[in-house]
């Protein structure tokens, strides 16, 4: 594949720290804008990024790196604080509400009318802002000419921080709800809001709710989740799309679905990265991503014939086998190109369960296991960002608590690309149960490296929008789709299928201990997406990342950590994630941002109702005599019939507490 040269920078960038945008209902949003110096004489396309993470401080360092890159190459860059966040007015009551989507469409249309805009607008975003870009594309405002969606999803129910296979995603749901309440509980910057900043802050603290009550209140796929999920209407997206994901990120699957289903021009890229920008992606290697973004927007917004959509529809990083480790600086591998998805280069290969083996032929027989509640603690994080404790550890402890089926040593290299699918005949002894399935690469040393995993709430075995309790002892044929992967298993290694009825702290445990039976023979099998051989790595499709301007910041604090503590007498296991290491960052303008973000997951062996999650998030802003801090502490627990959520919110100006509130709720368990 030919290497594409990036455009040369133009002279001069004008920065506007605060541009007010009035919405139809009178609420004013705040945006920071980077313009080519001559944009008022020569209008240019506008690129919008809309998210709630505070342009003036929270994302200021990131924005200062990437925004000038676009402005220097002929596009304005607009970083918007959405309603109820940062320096914008209003209240944000939940994720991705129709009000938020309508706001973003109004901003797109407003931008198109500005004298420095050519009338054509694109959107780009990572995570929340990526969702926003896809959702705006589905509403198809006339000026929107293309979107780049990075690490986000088209399916809010099955592929976000809330549910995994119909099970409550204990690892992320409470942690993210707690973090969002803390982030949204920060005030607008007094330099921009003026004397009204404190009044607006107190209003925001009073009216912004904990999002988890909404999320736990909808445990099935229903209209709440369909709203904002573009999978419901791919055909509504008429503009071109570049979808980007990473194998270490939680949102990888959306890229394959978008490339498969979008009717218009679309390309997908999946690298080795976690939840980060690919030009600085971790684990590496990174790619020269921003130059590719400029190529995309040049083509779709400025009609530059640069061949962007003449290139392969899908590019993925084929990962080579690695020994299990808590993190990787670089994932060895190579880029492979696919003309479409599903790809003609990938064929499904079936291996059947036979005794304790995966073979080409089946043999009848059943195996049972009573789940250990701590199975899964070696599993790493759902949405890594390249941190030092993100990756799954050696899977042998979890394998030992699972029913394992191993292949014979492979006679030749096996490359997987896509979704492994397990079809299992199972029975359980409880009406409410789950099944967790993992595929691992087992080296000659015995080390077991996780390739992919999936979970299914067995009451959702027909569909995620209905609950059908299991009948004790009755066989069920269920399908478990594992997260997508690209992974090359060397000759001599074994492929392992591991099955368990527990997977903590990813899946909230069933209310009672479950004995799971897996019946070999019959329909039980694993289907592998095997990619055929090609001509080798070929020419790299990307240049090295561009050198971006350094942003002078000062950092203090430790690194993120992950700890596992077992109390032998009580049988309890606690997993602690310190997501931030109590970090402090001081920006060039003197603003200091602090964050402490710690989550603890506890369970007692033999007692699934002992499961609990506790989160503590504290965020602070300091500049001169101005000091504010928002603290949120929350907990999630359950008995056999209901979830219990407690949230405590407090805010401080200096050393004075100016706001405090406690939220308590009980939400019925609905089939899980």
C-alpha positions in Angstrom: 0.0 0.0 0.0 1.4 3.4 -0.9 2.3 5.7 1.9 0.3 8.9 1.8 2.1 12.2 2.4 0.6 14.5 4.9 -0.3 18.1 3.9 2.2 20.8 4.7 1.2 23.2 7.5 -0.1 26.6 6.5 1.1 29.8 8.2 -0.6 31.0 11.3 -3.4 29.8 13.7 -5.9 32.0 15.5 -7.3 30.7 18.8 -10.6 31.9 20.3 -10.8 30.6 23.9 -14.6 31.1 24.3 -17.2 31.3 21.5 -20.8 31.4 22.7 -23.3 29.5 20.7 -27.0 30.1 21.6 -29.4 27.1 21.1 -33.0 27.4 20.1 -34.2 27.1 23.7 -31.9 30.0 24.8 -29.2 27.9 26.5 -25.7 29.1 25.6 -22.9 26.6 24.9 -19.2 27.4 25.0 -16.7 26.4 22.4 -13.0 26.9 21.9 -12.0 27.5 18.3 -8.8 27.2 16.3 -8.9 28.9 12.9 -6.4 29.3 10.1 -5.2 32.9 10.3 -6.9 33.9 7.0 -10.1 32.0 7.5 -12.2 35.2 7.5 -10.9 36.0 4.1 -10.8 32.4 2.9 -13.5 30.4 4.7 -12.7 26.8 5.5 -14.5 23.6 6.6 -15.2 23.3 10.4 -14.5 20.2 12.4 -16.5 19.8 15.6 -15.7 17.7 18.7 -18.4 17.7 21.3 -18.0 16.1 24.7 -18.5 16.8 28.4 -14.9 16.7 29.6 -14.2 20.4 30.0 -12.3 22.2 27.2 -10.8 24.9 29.4 -8.9 22.4 31.7 -9.9 18.7 31.4 -9.0 18.2 27.7 -7.0 21.4 27.3 -3.6 19.6 27.0 -5.0 17.1 24.4 -6.8 19.8 22.4 -3.7 22.0 22.3 -1.8 19.2 20.7 -4.3 18.1 18.0 -6.4 21.2 17.2 -3.6 23.3 15.6 -2.7 20.4 13.4 -6.0 20.7 11.6 -6.0 24.5 11.6 -2.5 24.6 10.1 -3.8 22.4 7.3 -6.9 24.3 6.3 -9.7 23.2 8.6 -11.1 25.1 11.7 -11.3 23.0 14.8 -14.2 23.5 17.3 -14.1 22.0 20.7 -17.5 22.2 22.3 -18.5 21.7 25.9 -21.9 20.0 25.6 -24.9 21.2 27.6 -24.4 20.9 31.4 -20.6 20.5 31.2 -17.6 22.7 31.4 -18.3 26.3 30.5 -21.7 25.6 28.9 -25.0 26.3 30.5 -27.8 23.9 31.2 -28.0 20.5 32.9 -26.8 17.1 31.5 -29.3 14.6 32.9 -28.0 11.4 31.2 -25.8 10.2 28.3 -26.8 10.8 24.7 -30.3 12.1 25.3 -32.3 13.4 22.3 -31.8 16.9 23.7 -28.0 16.5 23.4 -28.2 15.1 19.9 -30.5 18.0 18.8 -28.0 20.4 20.4 -25.1 19.0 18.4 -27.2 19.2 15.1 -28.0 22.8 15.9 -24.3 23.5 16.5 -23.4 21.9 13.1 -25.9 24.1 11.4 -24.7 27.2 13.3 -21.1 26.5 12.3 -22.0 26.2 8.7 -23.4 29.8 8.8 -20.3 31.4 10.3 -18.3 33.8 8.0 -15.1 31.8 8.5 -16.8 28.5 7.6 -17.1 27.2 4.0 -20.6 25.9 4.9 -19.3 22.3 5.3 -18.8 20.7 8.7 -17.3 17.4 9.9 -17.2 15.8 13.3 -14.5 13.9 15.1 -14.5 12.3 18.5 -13.1 9.7 20.8 -15.4 7.9 23.2 -18.3 10.2 24.1 -17.6 12.6 21.3 -17.3 9.6 18.9 -20.8 8.5 20.0 -21.9 12.1 19.4 -20.5 12.1 15.9 -22.3 8.9 14.9 -25.5 10.1 16.4 -25.3 13.4 14.5 -24.6 11.5 11.3 -27.8 9.5 11.9 -29.7 12.7 12.0 -28.1 13.8 8.7 -28.0 17.6 9.0 -27.3 19.0 5.5 -23.9 20.6 6.3 -22.4 17.5 7.9 -20.1 16.0 5.3 -18.3 13.2 7.2 -17.4 11.9 10.7 -14.5 10.2 12.3 -15.6 8.0 15.3 -12.9 6.6 17.5 -13.4 4.1 20.4 -17.2 4.3 20.5 -20.2 2.2 19.7 -23.3 1.9 17.6 -25.0 -0.2 20.3 -25.5 1.5 23.7 -26.9 -1.7 25.4 -24.5 -4.5 24.4 -21.3 -2.6 23.7 -20.8 0.1 26.3 -19.9 0.5 30.0 -23.3 -0.8 31.3 -24.0 -4.4 30.2 -21.9 -7.3 28.9 -23.9 -10.2 27.4 -27.0 -9.1 29.2 -25.1 -9.0 32.6 -24.5 -5.9 34.6 -20.9 -4.9 33.8 -19.8 -4.6 37.4 -16.3 -3.6 36.4 -17.4 -0.3 34.8 -21.0 0.7 35.4 -20.8 2.2 38.9 -17.2 3.5 38.4 -18.2 5.4 35.3 -21.5 6.7 36.8 -19.5 7.9 39.8 -16.8 9.5 37.7 -19.4 11.4 35.5 -21.2 12.8 38.6 -17.8 14.1 39.8 -16.8 15.6 36.5 -20.2 17.2 35.9 -20.2 18.5 39.4 -17.3 20.9 38.6 -18.0 24.6 38.0 -17.6 26.7 34.9 -14.3 28.7 34.9 -14.8 32.1 36.5 -12.6 33.7 33.8 -15.3 32.8 31.3 -18.5 32.6 33.3 -17.8 35.8 35.4 -19.5 36.4 38.8 -22.3 33.9 38.0 -19.9 30.9 38.1 -20.8 30.0 41.7 -24.6 30.2 41.1 -24.3 28.0 38.0 -22.1 25.5 39.9 -24.6 25.1 42.7 -27.4 24.7 40.2 -25.4 22.0 38.4 -24.7 20.2 41.7 -28.4 20.3 42.6 -29.9 19.1 39.3 -27.4 16.7 37.8 -28.5 13.2 38.8 -26.4 10.0 39.2 -26.7 8.3 35.9 -26.6 4.8 37.3 -30.3 4.8 38.3 -31.2 5.2 34.6 -28.8 2.5 33.6 -29.9 -0.1 36.2 -33.5 0.8 35.6 -33.2 -0.8 32.1 -31.7 -4.2 32.4 -33.0 -5.4 29.1 -32.5 -4.0 25.6 -35.4 -1.6 25.3 -36.3 1.8 23.8 -34.1 3.5 26.4 -31.0 1.8 24.8 -32.3 1.9 21.2 -32.4 5.7 21.4 -28.9 6.9 20.4 -27.8 3.5 19.1 -27.2 4.0 15.4 -27.4 0.2 14.8 -31.1 0.8 14.8 -30.9 2.6 11.5 -27.6 2.3 9.7 -29.3 3.5 6.5 -29.9 6.9 8.0 -26.2 7.6 8.0 -25.5 9.1 4.5 -22.2 10.8 5.1 -18.8 9.1 4.9 -17.5 7.5 8.1 -14.0 6.5 9.3 -14.4 4.2 12.3 -11.4 3.5 14.5 -10.9 1.0 17.4 -8.2 -0.8 19.3 -7.8 -4.4 20.4 -7.1 -3.3 24.0 -10.2 -1.1 24.0 -13.7 -2.1 25.0 -15.4 -0.7 21.9 -13.5 -2.7 19.2 -16.6 -4.6 17.9 -18.4 -1.5 16.6 -15.8 -1.0 13.9 -16.6 -4.3 12.2 -20.3 -3.7 12.4 -20.1 -0.2 11.0 -17.8 -1.3 8.1 -20.3 -4.1 7.4 -23.5 -2.2 7.6 -23.0 1.4 6.6 -24.5 2.0 3.2 -22.1 4.9 2.2 -18.4 5.3 2.0 -16.8 3.9 5.1 -13.5 2.6 6.3 -12.4 0.9 9.5 -9.0 0.8 11.3 -8.4 -1.4 14.4 -4.9 -1.1 15.9 -3.3 -2.6 19.0 -4.2 0.4 21.1 -6.3 1.0 24.2 -8.7 3.9 24.7 -6.3 6.5 23.4 -5.6 8.5 20.2 -3.8 6.2 17.7 -1.0 8.7 17.0 0.1 8.2 20.7 -1.5 4.8 21.0 -0.6 2.4 23.8 0.2 -0.4 23.5 2.1 0.5 20.3 2.9 0.8 17.6 1.2 4.2 17.0 0.2 5.4 13.5 0.3 8.8 11.8 -3.4 9.2 12.6 -3.9 12.9 12.4 -2.6 13.1 8.9 -5.1 10.4 7.9 -7.8 12.5 9.5 -6.8 15.5 7.5 -6.9 13.3 4.3 -10.4 12.2 5.2 -11.7 15.7 5.8 -9.9 17.1 2.8 -11.7 14.5 0.7 -15.2 14.7 2.2 -15.3 18.5 3.1 -13.1 20.1 0.5 -13.5 17.7 -2.5 -9.8 16.9 -2.7 -9.2 13.8 -4.8 -6.7 12.0 -2.7 -7.9 8.4 -3.1 -8.9 8.0 0.6 -11.8 5.7 -0.2 -9.9 3.8 -2.9 -7.9 2.1 -0.2 -9.0 -1.1 1.7 -12.2 -0.8 3.6 -10.7 -2.4 6.7 -7.2 -2.3 8.1 -6.4 -4.3 11.3 -3.3 -5.0 13.3 -2.8 -8.8 13.4 -1.3 -9.4 16.8 1.4 -12.0 17.2 1.3 -14.3 20.2 2.6 -12.9 23.5 3.2 -14.2 27.0 0.7 -12.9 29.5 1.7 -9.6 31.2 -0.1 -6.8 33.0 0.8 -4.4 30.2 2.7 -4.2 26.9 4.7 -1.3 25.5 4.3 -2.7 22.0 2.1 -5.6 20.7 4.2 -7.4 18.0 2.3 -7.8 14.7 1.6 -6.5 11.3 -1.1 -4.6 9.4 -3.4 -6.6 7.2 -5.9 -5.2 4.8 -9.4 -6.5 4.0 -11.5 -5.4 0.9 -14.7 -5.7 2.9 -16.3 -7.1 6.0 -17.2 -9.9 6.2 -14.0 -10.6 4.4 -13.5 -13.2 1.6 -10.2 -14.0 3.3 -11.9 -15.3 6.5 -13.6 -18.6 6.8 -15.3 -20.2 9.8 -13.7 -23.4 11.1 -15.5 -25.6 13.5 -14.1 -27.6 16.4 -16.3 -29.7 18.6 -16.3 -30.4 22.3 -15.1 -34.0 23.0 -14.3 -35.0 26.5 -11.8 -32.4 27.5 -10.6 -31.7 24.0 -11.5 -29.6 21.0 -11.5 -31.9 18.0 -12.8 -32.1 14.5 -15.2 -34.8 15.6 -17.5 -34.8 18.6 -18.0 -37.3 21.4 -21.0 -37.3 23.8 -20.6 -36.6 27.5 -21.2 -34.0 30.1 -19.0 -32.2 32.6 -20.1 -30.1 35.5 -18.7 -27.3 37.5 -19.9 -25.3 40.5 -18.6 -21.8 39.9 -16.0 -20.2 42.1 -17.1 -16.6 42.7 -13.7 -15.1 42.2 -13.3 -16.6 38.7 -12.4 -13.7 36.4 -10.1 -11.6 38.6 -7.2 -12.3 36.3 -9.2 -10.8 33.4 -7.8 -7.2 33.3 -10.0 -4.2 32.4 -12.8 -3.9 30.0 -11.5 -0.6 28.5 -7.8 -0.3 28.8 -5.8 2.8 27.9 -2.3 1.3 27.8 -1.8 1.7 31.5 0.5 -0.5 33.6 -2.2 -2.8 34.9 -4.7 -3.0 32.1 -4.1 -6.4 30.4 -5.3 -9.8 31.5 -2.8 -11.8 33.5 -1.9 -15.5 33.0 -5.2 -17.2 32.7 -4.2 -20.5 34.4 -5.8 -19.5 37.7 -9.1 -18.8 36.0 -8.7 -21.8 33.7 -8.4 -24.0 36.8 -11.8 -22.7 37.9 -13.4 -23.4 34.5 -14.3 -26.3 32.3 -11.5 -26.3 29.7 -11.4 -27.9 26.3 -7.9 -27.9 24.6 -7.1 -28.6 21.0 -4.2 -30.7 20.0 -0.9 -28.8 19.4 -1.4 -26.8 16.2 0.5 -28.2 13.3 0.6 -24.8 11.6 0.1 -21.2 12.4 -3.5 -20.2 12.9 -4.6 -16.5 12.4 -8.0 -15.5 13.8 -9.8 -12.3 12.6 -13.3 -11.6 13.7 -15.6 -13.1 16.3 -15.1 -16.5 17.8 -18.5 -18.0 18.5 -19.3 -20.7 21.0 -22.4 -22.8 20.5 -23.1 -24.8 23.7 -25.6 -27.3 25.0 -25.8 -26.4 28.7 -28.0 -27.0 31.8 -28.0 -25.3 35.1 -29.5 -25.9 38.5 -30.9 -22.4 39.1 -33.4 -20.3 37.1 -31.0 -17.3 37.0 -27.5 -18.1 35.7 -24.8 -17.0 33.3 -22.1 -18.6 31.2 -18.7 -17.0 30.6 -16.6 -18.2 27.7 -12.9 -17.5 27.0 -10.6 -18.5 24.2 -6.9 -18.7 25.2 -3.5 -19.3 23.6 -1.7 -22.0 25.6 2.1 -22.1 25.0 4.3 -25.1 25.4 5.3 -23.7 28.8 1.6 -23.9 29.9 1.2 -20.1 30.1 -2.3 -19.1 29.0 -2.9 -15.8 27.2 -6.4 -14.5 26.8 -7.4 -14.0 23.1 -11.1 -13.2 23.5 -14.0 -13.6 25.9 -17.8 -13.4 26.0 -20.6 -13.7 28.6 -24.2 -14.5 28.3 -27.0 -14.0 30.8 -28.8 -17.3 30.3 -32.2 -15.7 30.9 -31.4 -13.6 27.8 -30.6 -16.7 25.7 -33.4 -16.0 23.2 -33.0 -12.2 23.0 -31.8 -9.3 25.2 -35.2 -7.7 25.3 -36.8 -10.5 27.2 -36.2 -12.6 30.3 -36.8 -16.4 30.3 -35.7 -18.1 33.5 -33.9 -21.4 33.0 -35.6 -24.7 34.0 -33.3 -26.6 36.4 -31.7 -29.6 34.6 -33.2 -28.8 31.2 -30.7 -28.6 28.3 -30.5 -25.3 26.4 -28.6 -24.6 23.2 -27.1 -21.2 23.5 -24.8 -19.0 21.4 -22.1 -16.9 22.9 -20.4 -14.4 20.6 -17.0 -13.4 22.0 -15.4 -10.0 21.5 -13.7 -9.6 18.2 -9.9 -10.2 17.8 -7.0 -10.5 15.5 -4.5 -12.9 16.9 -2.0 -15.3 15.4 -1.5 -18.6 17.3 1.9 -20.2 16.5 2.4 -23.8 15.5 2.9 -26.0 18.6 0.6 -24.0 20.8 -2.9 -25.2 21.8 -6.2 -23.4 21.6 -8.2 -23.5 24.8 -11.9 -23.0 25.3 -12.7 -22.2 29.0 -16.3 -22.1 30.3 -17.5 -21.0 33.7 -20.8 -19.9 35.4 -19.0 -16.9 37.1 -16.8 -14.1 35.9 -16.2 -11.4 38.6 -15.8 -8.5 38.5 -16.9 -8.3 34.9 -20.3 -9.9 35.2 -22.5 -9.3 38.3 -22.9 -12.8 39.8 -26.2 -14.7 39.8 -28.0 -14.5 43.1 -27.3 -18.1 44.1 -24.3 -20.4 43.5 -24.8 -22.2 40.1 -23.7 -25.6 39.0 -23.2 -25.5 35.2 -23.2 -28.6 33.0 -21.8 -28.6 29.5 -22.9 -31.4 27.2 -20.4 -32.4 24.6 -21.6 -34.0 21.4 -24.7 -32.7 19.7 -24.5 -29.0 18.9 -21.6 -28.0 21.3 -18.8 -26.5 19.3 -16.6 -23.5 18.8 -16.5 -21.6 15.5 -13.2 -19.9 14.7 -12.8 -17.0 12.1 -9.7 -18.2 10.4 -7.9 -15.8 8.1 -6.1 -17.4 5.1 -2.4 -16.9 4.4 -1.3 -13.8 2.5 2.0 -12.7 0.9 3.5 -11.4 4.1 3.6 -8.0 5.8 4.2 -6.0 2.7 4.7 -2.2 2.8 3.5 -0.5 6.0 0.3 1.5 5.3 1.2 4.4 7.6 4.1 6.8 8.2 5.4 7.3 11.7 3.3 9.7 13.8 3.7 13.4 13.2 5.6 15.4 15.7 3.1 17.6 17.5 3.8 20.7 19.5 4.8 20.1 23.1 2.4 21.4 25.7 4.3 22.4 28.9 2.6 20.8 31.8 3.8 19.6 35.2 2.7 16.3 36.6 2.9 14.7 40.0 1.4 11.7 41.6 1.8 7.9 41.2 0.8 5.6 38.4 -2.5 3.6 38.1 -2.4 0.3 40.1 -4.3 -2.9 40.4 -4.2 -5.0 43.6 -5.7 -8.3 44.5 -6.1 -9.1 48.3 -7.3 -12.4 49.6 -8.5 -12.9 53.2 -8.0 -16.6 53.8 -10.2 -17.0 57.0 -13.2 -15.2 55.6 -12.8 -16.4 52.0 -13.2 -12.8 50.7 -11.4 -11.5 47.7 -10.9 -7.7 47.0 -9.7 -6.3 43.7 -8.7 -2.6 43.9 -8.2 -0.4 40.8 -6.6 2.9 41.3 -7.3 4.5 38.0 -5.3 7.7 38.4 -2.6 7.3 41.1 -3.8 10.5 42.7 -2.4 12.5 39.9 -2.0 16.3 39.6 -1.5 18.2 36.3 -0.6 21.9 36.1 -1.4 23.5 32.8 0.5 26.4 31.2 -2.0 28.9 32.5 -1.4 27.9 36.1 -4.6 25.8 36.5 -3.9 22.6 38.5 -6.2 19.6 38.0 -6.3 16.8 40.5 -8.0 13.5 40.5 -8.3 10.5 42.8 -10.3 7.6 41.3 -10.4 4.3 43.2 -12.8 1.4 42.9 -12.9 -1.8 45.0 -14.7 -5.0 44.0 -15.3 -7.5 46.9 -16.8 -10.9 47.0 -16.8 -13.8 49.5 -16.3 -17.3 48.1 -19.5 -19.3 48.1 -21.7 -16.2 48.6 -22.6 -14.4 45.4 -24.9 -12.0 47.3 -21.8 -10.7 49.0 -20.6 -9.0 45.8 -20.1 -5.2 46.2 -18.5 -2.3 44.4 -17.3 0.8 46.1 -16.0 3.9 44.3 -14.4 7.1 45.5 -13.8 9.9 43.0 -12.4 13.3 43.9 -11.6 16.0 41.4 -10.1 19.4 42.1 -9.3 22.7 40.3 -6.9 25.3 41.6 -5.6 28.5 40.3 -4.3 31.3 42.5 -6.8 31.8 45.3 -9.5 29.8 43.5 -9.8 26.3 44.8 -12.7 24.0 44.3 -13.2 20.2 44.8 -16.0 17.8 44.1 -16.1 14.4 45.9 -18.4 11.4 45.1 -18.5 8.1 47.0 -20.8 5.4 45.8 -21.6 1.7 46.4 -23.5 -1.0 44.6 -24.7 -4.3 46.2 -27.5 -6.7 45.6 -29.6 -9.4 47.3 -31.7 -12.0 45.4 -34.4 -9.5 44.4 -32.9 -6.0 44.1 -29.9 -3.8 43.6 -29.0 -1.2 46.2 -27.2 2.0 45.2 -25.9 4.7 47.5 -24.2 7.9 46.3 -22.8 10.7 48.4 -21.9 14.0 46.7 -20.1 16.9 48.3 -18.5 20.0 46.9 -16.0 22.4 48.5 -14.8 26.0 47.7 -11.5 26.3 49.5 -12.0 24.4 52.8 -15.7 25.2 53.0 -18.3 22.6 52.1 -20.8 24.4 49.9 -23.0 21.4 48.9 -23.8 17.9 50.1 -26.4 15.4 49.0 -27.0 11.7 49.4 -28.9 9.5 46.9 -30.2 6.1 47.8 -32.1 3.8 45.5 -33.3 0.2 45.3 -33.9 -1.2 41.8 -35.4 -4.6 41.2 -33.2 -7.3 39.6 -34.7 -8.2 36.3 -33.4 -11.7 35.3 -29.8 -11.2 36.4 
